[in-house]
Amino acid sequence: MIIDAAELDATHAYKLLIGSIIPRAVAWVSTVSDEGVANLAPISFFTAVGRKPPMVSISLQPKADGVTLKDTFLNIRDTGEFVTNLATLPQADALHHSAFEFDRDVDEFTALGLAKEPSEVVRPPRIKEAPISFECVVDRIIPVGDDGVDHVVWGRVVRFHVRDDLYLERGRIDTAALPAVGRLAGEYTLVDNVFTTPLDQELLAARQGRRMARLDAKTADWSPLDTKEWSPSGATTPAPGK
């Protein structure tokens, strides 16, 4: 299958990207508005972009309507600050529900039953149960595309918060102790295995053609991309309880 990108609309291009770039790390981003209202959002277009100074990037699409800018982006643009938090399996449901489109005056920590932990340098709070958090200040904001609603944000990390039991000698992180949650297309994946190469050929042969194991009760061919709740923006609507 060869697909000409010039012939794709934004929805189909997004589906190809999120289904092909897997697994993706998830930045559980906390921000505050100018009025002091806290917001949360899971951003899976997330990666490191620099070492000195340490820098991360997040890419934000508009809300489910394809036009309205997300509260996360507005808060970052207006305040110049954000926090990325690492989500692990016990927080997966709260992580998912933070993608719902709450009204702008709703404190999403309160709505989702999550505890706040003050940051040291920036205004947005950290998620108390997150094992790792980065306090970030905006380095640059880069518009992407022709319609002006997609943006890449580069953030300079000014504070690293690492749970004590995860911080090893010489600055290493005990990654094997982190049941980190990543993103596939519209679903999540649990990081629960580790290896170095080469692997035994018998092991490789035994896994050839094997599908991923589901941790939920869904059928093998189920996908949230086929449901009405999914949108080509990472946002989900309506918010819980509406």
C-alpha positions as YAML, in Angstrom:
chain: A
units: angstrom
residues:
- id: 1
  name: MET
  ca: [0.00, 0.00, 0.00]
- id: 2
  name: ILE
  ca: [1.43, 3.35, -1.09]
- id: 3
  name: ILE
  ca: [-0.45, 6.45, 0.07]
- id: 4
  name: ASP
  ca: [0.07, 9.93, -1.34]
- id: 5
  name: ALA
  ca: [0.08, 12.27, 1.66]
- id: 6
  name: ALA
  ca: [-1.11, 15.15, -0.51]
- id: 7
  name: GLU
  ca: [-4.41, 13.35, -1.05]
- id: 8
  name: LEU
  ca: [-5.16, 12.89, 2.69]
- id: 9
  name: ASP
  ca: [-7.30, 15.06, 4.90]
- id: 10
  name: ALA
  ca: [-6.16, 15.77, 8.47]
- id: 11
  name: THR
  ca: [-8.20, 12.93, 9.98]
- id: 12
  name: HIS
  ca: [-6.78, 10.22, 7.75]
- id: 13
  name: ALA
  ca: [-3.24, 11.55, 8.06]
- id: 14
  name: TYR
  ca: [-3.60, 11.56, 11.84]
- id: 15
  name: LYS
  ca: [-4.82, 7.95, 11.85]
- id: 16
  name: LEU
  ca: [-1.82, 6.84, 9.80]
- id: 17
  name: LEU
  ca: [0.61, 8.69, 12.07]
- id: 18
  name: ILE
  ca: [-0.79, 7.44, 15.39]
- id: 19
  name: GLY
  ca: [-1.14, 3.88, 14.12]
- id: 20
  name: SER
  ca: [2.40, 3.77, 12.79]
- id: 21
  name: ILE
  ca: [4.43, 5.67, 15.38]
- id: 22
  name: ILE
  ca: [4.14, 3.25, 18.29]
- id: 23
  name: PRO
  ca: [4.58, 3.05, 21.16]
- id: 24
  name: ARG
  ca: [4.52, 6.75, 22.05]
- id: 25
  name: ALA
  ca: [5.46, 8.17, 25.42]
- id: 26
  name: VAL
  ca: [2.66, 10.16, 27.06]
- id: 27
  name: ALA
  ca: [3.27, 13.53, 28.66]
- id: 28
  name: TRP
  ca: [0.52, 14.07, 31.23]
- id: 29
  name: VAL
  ca: [0.66, 17.85, 31.04]
- id: 30
  name: SER
  ca: [-0.49, 20.09, 33.87]
- id: 31
  name: THR
  ca: [-1.02, 23.80, 33.30]
- id: 32
  name: VAL
  ca: [-2.84, 26.71, 34.90]
- id: 33
  name: SER
  ca: [-4.78, 29.52, 33.28]
- id: 34
  name: ASP
  ca: [-4.17, 33.20, 33.97]
- id: 35
  name: GLU
  ca: [-7.09, 32.91, 36.39]
- id: 36
  name: GLY
  ca: [-5.37, 30.09, 38.27]
- id: 37
  name: VAL
  ca: [-7.58, 27.19, 37.08]
- id: 38
  name: ALA
  ca: [-5.61, 23.94, 36.79]
- id: 39
  name: ASN
  ca: [-5.84, 21.83, 33.64]
- id: 40
  name: LEU
  ca: [-4.63, 18.34, 32.69]
- id: 41
  name: ALA
  ca: [-4.17, 16.69, 29.31]
- id: 42
  name: PRO
  ca: [-2.42, 13.59, 27.97]
- id: 43
  name: ILE
  ca: [-0.13, 14.50, 25.06]
- id: 44
  name: SER
  ca: [1.39, 11.61, 23.11]
- id: 45
  name: PHE
  ca: [3.20, 13.72, 20.54]
- id: 46
  name: PHE
  ca: [5.99, 14.12, 23.11]
- id: 47
  name: THR
  ca: [9.73, 13.64, 23.12]
- id: 48
  name: ALA
  ca: [13.10, 14.97, 24.28]
- id: 49
  name: VAL
  ca: [14.76, 17.46, 21.94]
- id: 50
  name: GLY
  ca: [17.87, 18.66, 23.78]
- id: 51
  name: ARG
  ca: [20.37, 17.95, 26.58]
- id: 52
  name: LYS
  ca: [22.02, 21.27, 27.47]
- id: 53
  name: PRO
  ca: [19.74, 22.75, 28.48]
- id: 54
  name: PRO
  ca: [17.43, 19.73, 28.84]
- id: 55
  name: MET
  ca: [14.51, 20.30, 26.50]
- id: 56
  name: VAL
  ca: [11.26, 18.49, 25.66]
- id: 57
  name: SER
  ca: [8.65, 19.06, 22.99]
- id: 58
  name: ILE
  ca: [4.91, 18.52, 22.91]
- id: 59
  name: SER
  ca: [2.67, 18.90, 19.87]
- id: 60
  name: LEU
  ca: [-0.91, 20.03, 20.34]
- id: 61
  name: GLN
  ca: [-3.83, 19.74, 17.97]
- id: 62
  name: PRO
  ca: [-7.13, 21.66, 18.39]
- id: 63
  name: LYS
  ca: [-10.20, 20.36, 20.19]
- id: 64
  name: ALA
  ca: [-12.55, 17.78, 18.70]
- id: 65
  name: ASP
  ca: [-14.20, 20.44, 16.48]
- id: 66
  name: GLY
  ca: [-10.89, 20.82, 14.63]
- id: 67
  name: VAL
  ca: [-10.81, 24.59, 15.15]
- id: 68
  name: THR
  ca: [-10.87, 25.60, 18.82]
- id: 69
  name: LEU
  ca: [-7.49, 25.72, 20.54]
- id: 70
  name: LYS
  ca: [-7.13, 23.42, 23.53]
- id: 71
  name: ASP
  ca: [-7.00, 24.87, 27.04]
- id: 72
  name: THR
  ca: [-3.58, 23.28, 27.50]
- id: 73
  name: PHE
  ca: [-2.17, 25.26, 24.59]
- id: 74
  name: LEU
  ca: [-3.87, 28.50, 25.65]
- id: 75
  name: ASN
  ca: [-2.48, 28.14, 29.17]
- id: 76
  name: ILE
  ca: [1.04, 27.41, 27.93]
- id: 77
  name: ARG
  ca: [0.90, 30.31, 25.49]
- id: 78
  name: ASP
  ca: [-0.45, 32.75, 28.08]
- id: 79
  name: THR
  ca: [1.72, 31.75, 31.07]
- id: 80
  name: GLY
  ca: [4.85, 30.30, 29.46]
- id: 81
  name: GLU
  ca: [4.89, 27.33, 31.85]
- id: 82
  name: PHE
  ca: [3.83, 23.69, 32.08]
- id: 83
  name: VAL
  ca: [4.67, 20.41, 33.81]
- id: 84
  name: THR
  ca: [4.98, 16.99, 32.18]
- id: 85
  name: ASN
  ca: [4.09, 14.08, 34.48]
- id: 86
  name: LEU
  ca: [4.71, 10.38, 33.88]
- id: 87
  name: ALA
  ca: [1.63, 8.18, 34.08]
- id: 88
  name: THR
  ca: [1.82, 4.59, 35.28]
- id: 89
  name: LEU
  ca: [-0.77, 1.82, 35.16]
- id: 90
  name: PRO
  ca: [-2.66, 2.79, 38.36]
- id: 91
  name: GLN
  ca: [-3.31, 6.26, 36.87]
- id: 92
  name: ALA
  ca: [-4.31, 5.02, 33.40]
- id: 93
  name: ASP
  ca: [-8.04, 5.65, 33.82]
- id: 94
  name: ALA
  ca: [-7.52, 9.18, 35.16]
- id: 95
  name: LEU
  ca: [-5.04, 9.79, 32.35]
- id: 96
  name: HIS
  ca: [-7.65, 8.74, 29.79]
- id: 97
  name: HIS
  ca: [-10.41, 10.85, 31.32]
- id: 98
  name: SER
  ca: [-8.18, 13.93, 31.37]
- id: 99
  name: ALA
  ca: [-8.54, 13.90, 27.56]
- id: 100
  name: PHE
  ca: [-12.24, 14.75, 27.91]
- id: 101
  name: GLU
  ca: [-13.18, 18.34, 27.09]
- id: 102
  name: PHE
  ca: [-14.05, 19.99, 30.38]
- id: 103
  name: ASP
  ca: [-15.26, 23.57, 30.56]
- id: 104
  name: ARG
  ca: [-12.42, 26.06, 30.91]
- id: 105
  name: ASP
  ca: [-13.42, 27.06, 34.45]
- id: 106
  name: VAL
  ca: [-13.22, 23.45, 35.76]
- id: 107
  name: ASP
  ca: [-10.21, 22.44, 37.86]
- id: 108
  name: GLU
  ca: [-9.43, 19.07, 36.30]
- id: 109
  name: PHE
  ca: [-7.42, 17.84, 39.29]
- id: 110
  name: THR
  ca: [-10.60, 18.18, 41.34]
- id: 111
  name: ALA
  ca: [-12.84, 16.75, 38.62]
- id: 112
  name: LEU
  ca: [-10.62, 13.67, 38.29]
- id: 113
  name: GLY
  ca: [-9.92, 13.22, 42.00]
- id: 114
  name: LEU
  ca: [-6.16, 13.78, 41.67]
- id: 115
  name: ALA
  ca: [-3.99, 15.34, 44.36]
- id: 116
  name: LYS
  ca: [-1.79, 18.33, 43.57]
- id: 117
  name: GLU
  ca: [1.82, 18.76, 44.57]
- id: 118
  name: PRO
  ca: [3.34, 22.28, 44.38]
- id: 119
  name: SER
  ca: [6.07, 22.86, 41.85]
- id: 120
  name: GLU
  ca: [9.24, 24.66, 42.86]
- id: 121
  name: VAL
  ca: [9.73, 27.10, 39.98]
- id: 122
  name: VAL
  ca: [6.58, 27.16, 37.81]
- id: 123
  name: ARG
  ca: [2.97, 27.85, 38.74]
- id: 124
  name: PRO
  ca: [1.31, 24.66, 37.45]
- id: 125
  name: PRO
  ca: [1.12, 21.95, 40.12]
- id: 126
  name: ARG
  ca: [2.54, 18.47, 39.66]
- id: 127
  name: ILE
  ca: [0.44, 15.32, 39.93]
- id: 128
  name: LYS
  ca: [1.25, 14.01, 43.41]
- id: 129
  name: GLU
  ca: [1.18, 10.33, 42.44]
- id: 130
  name: ALA
  ca: [3.31, 10.77, 39.33]
- id: 131
  name: PRO
  ca: [6.69, 9.07, 39.86]
- id: 132
  name: ILE
  ca: [8.52, 11.53, 37.59]
- id: 133
  name: SER
  ca: [7.68, 15.12, 36.67]
- id: 134
  name: PHE
  ca: [9.46, 17.85, 34.71]
- id: 135
  name: GLU
  ca: [8.84, 21.53, 35.45]
- id: 136
  name: CYS
  ca: [9.14, 23.38, 32.13]
- id: 137
  name: VAL
  ca: [9.28, 26.94, 30.85]
- id: 138
  name: VAL
  ca: [8.51, 27.71, 27.23]
- id: 139
  name: ASP
  ca: [11.50, 28.04, 24.93]
- id: 140
  name: ARG
  ca: [9.57, 28.46, 21.70]
- id: 141
  name: ILE
  ca: [6.18, 27.84, 20.11]
- id: 142
  name: ILE
  ca: [6.13, 26.73, 16.48]
- id: 143
  name: PRO
  ca: [2.93, 26.84, 14.37]
- id: 144
  name: VAL
  ca: [2.55, 23.73, 12.18]
- id: 145
  name: GLY
  ca: [0.53, 23.42, 8.99]
- id: 146
  name: ASP
  ca: [-1.57, 25.82, 6.97]
- id: 147
  name: ASP
  ca: [-4.56, 26.35, 9.26]
- id: 148
  name: GLY
  ca: [-2.72, 27.72, 12.31]
- id: 149
  name: VAL
  ca: [-4.32, 25.40, 14.87]
- id: 150
  name: ASP
  ca: [-1.52, 22.84, 15.34]
- id: 151
  name: HIS
  ca: [1.50, 23.89, 17.41]
- id: 152
  name: VAL
  ca: [4.76, 22.44, 18.66]
- id: 153
  name: VAL
  ca: [5.92, 23.69, 22.06]
- id: 154
  name: TRP
  ca: [9.54, 23.37, 23.17]
- id: 155
  name: GLY
  ca: [9.95, 23.50, 26.93]
- id: 156
  name: ARG
  ca: [13.17, 23.93, 28.88]
- id: 157
  name: VAL
  ca: [13.22, 21.62, 31.89]
- id: 158
  name: VAL
  ca: [14.09, 23.66, 34.99]
- id: 159
  name: ARG
  ca: [13.38, 21.02, 37.64]
- id: 160
  name: PHE
  ca: [13.36, 17.21, 37.55]
- id: 161
  name: HIS
  ca: [11.24, 15.47, 40.19]
- id: 162
  name: VAL
  ca: [12.08, 11.77, 40.56]
- id: 163
  name: ARG
  ca: [10.69, 9.51, 43.27]
- id: 164
  name: ASP
  ca: [13.55, 8.59, 45.59]
- id: 165
  name: ASP
  ca: [13.38, 4.82, 45.06]
- id: 166
  name: LEU
  ca: [13.67, 5.28, 41.29]
- id: 167
  name: TYR
  ca: [16.84, 7.37, 41.33]
- id: 168
  name: LEU
  ca: [19.92, 5.16, 41.04]
- id: 169
  name: GLU
  ca: [23.65, 5.79, 41.15]
- id: 170
  name: ARG
  ca: [25.17, 8.05, 38.48]
- id: 171
  name: GLY
  ca: [21.80, 9.58, 37.69]
- id: 172
  name: ARG
  ca: [20.12, 6.50, 36.24]
- id: 173
  name: ILE
  ca: [16.39, 5.83, 36.51]
- id: 174
  name: ASP
  ca: [15.21, 2.37, 37.58]
- id: 175
  name: THR
  ca: [13.03, 2.01, 34.50]
- id: 176
  name: ALA
  ca: [12.20, -1.63, 35.24]
- id: 177
  name: ALA
  ca: [10.32, -0.47, 38.35]
- id: 178
  name: LEU
  ca: [8.03, 1.81, 36.32]
- id: 179
  name: PRO
  ca: [4.82, 0.29, 34.90]
- id: 180
  name: ALA
  ca: [4.74, 3.15, 32.41]
- id: 181
  name: VAL
  ca: [1.74, 3.65, 30.13]
- id: 182
  name: GLY
  ca: [2.34, 4.45, 26.47]
- id: 183
  name: ARG
  ca: [0.06, 5.21, 23.54]
- id: 184
  name: LEU
  ca: [-0.65, 3.13, 20.47]
- id: 185
  name: ALA
  ca: [-3.26, 4.41, 17.99]
- id: 186
  name: GLY
  ca: [-6.34, 5.10, 20.10]
- id: 187
  name: GLU
  ca: [-5.37, 2.63, 22.82]
- id: 188
  name: TYR
  ca: [-2.74, 2.32, 25.52]
- id: 189
  name: THR
  ca: [0.08, -0.11, 26.16]
- id: 190
  name: LEU
  ca: [1.85, -1.17, 29.33]
- id: 191
  name: VAL
  ca: [5.65, -1.24, 29.35]
- id: 192
  name: ASP
  ca: [6.23, -4.54, 31.13]
- id: 193
  name: ASN
  ca: [9.13, -6.24, 29.38]
- id: 194
  name: VAL
  ca: [12.73, -5.39, 28.60]
- id: 195
  name: PHE
  ca: [15.48, -6.89, 26.46]
- id: 196
  name: THR
  ca: [18.80, -6.33, 24.75]
- id: 197
  name: THR
  ca: [19.83, -7.82, 21.43]
- id: 198
  name: PRO
  ca: [20.49, -10.33, 20.04]
- id: 199
  name: LEU
  ca: [17.54, -12.46, 21.11]
- id: 200
  name: ASP
  ca: [17.40, -16.23, 20.79]
- id: 201
  name: GLN
  ca: [16.12, -17.32, 17.38]
- id: 202
  name: GLU
  ca: [13.68, -19.79, 18.91]
- id: 203
  name: LEU
  ca: [12.13, -16.99, 20.95]
- id: 204
  name: LEU
  ca: [11.83, -14.82, 17.83]
- id: 205
  name: ALA
  ca: [10.25, -17.67, 15.88]
- id: 206
  name: ALA
  ca: [7.75, -18.36, 18.68]
- id: 207
  name: ARG
  ca: [6.60, -14.75, 18.64]
- id: 208
  name: GLN
  ca: [6.37, -14.41, 14.87]
- id: 209
  name: GLY
  ca: [2.87, -13.26, 13.90]
- id: 210
  name: ARG
  ca: [1.66, -13.11, 17.49]
- id: 211
  name: ARG
  ca: [-0.80, -10.29, 18.26]
- id: 212
  name: MET
  ca: [-0.55, -8.08, 21.33]
- id: 213
  name: ALA
  ca: [-2.22, -9.45, 24.44]
- id: 214
  name: ARG
  ca: [-5.18, -7.36, 25.59]
- id: 215
  name: LEU
  ca: [-5.39, -6.46, 29.28]
- id: 216
  name: ASP
  ca: [-9.06, -5.47, 28.97]
- id: 217
  name: ALA
  ca: [-12.03, -7.59, 27.90]
- id: 218
  name: LYS
  ca: [-12.28, -6.20, 24.36]
- id: 219
  name: THR
  ca: [-12.16, -8.40, 21.27]
- id: 220
  name: ALA
  ca: [-8.91, -8.60, 19.31]
- id: 221
  name: ASP
  ca: [-10.20, -6.37, 16.48]
- id: 222
  name: TRP
  ca: [-11.83, -3.67, 18.66]
- id: 223
  name: SER
  ca: [-10.54, -0.12, 18.29]
- id: 224
  name: PRO
  ca: [-11.66, 3.16, 19.90]
- id: 225
  name: LEU
  ca: [-11.07, 4.81, 16.53]
- id: 226
  name: ASP
  ca: [-14.32, 3.17, 15.42]
- id: 227
  name: THR
  ca: [-16.36, 4.76, 18.24]
- id: 228
  name: LYS
  ca: [-18.16, 8.10, 18.22]
- id: 229
  name: GLU
  ca: [-16.21, 9.28, 21.27]
- id: 230
  name: TRP
  ca: [-12.91, 9.33, 19.37]
- id: 231
  name: SER
  ca: [-11.78, 12.48, 17.61]
- id: 232
  name: PRO
  ca: [-8.77, 13.18, 15.36]
- id: 233
  name: SER
  ca: [-7.22, 15.48, 17.94]
- id: 234
  name: GLY
  ca: [-6.54, 13.33, 20.98]
- id: 235
  name: ALA
  ca: [-9.47, 15.01, 22.72]
- id: 236
  name: THR
  ca: [-12.59, 13.15, 23.80]
- id: 237
  name: THR
  ca: [-16.03, 14.65, 24.11]
- id: 238
  name: PRO
  ca: [-18.25, 15.05, 26.05]
- id: 239
  name: ALA
  ca: [-16.67, 15.28, 29.48]
- id: 240
  name: PRO
  ca: [-17.63, 12.64, 32.09]
- id: 241
  name: GLY
  ca: [-21.02, 13.30, 33.66]
- id: 242
  name: LYS
  ca: [-22.31, 15.43, 30.79]
...
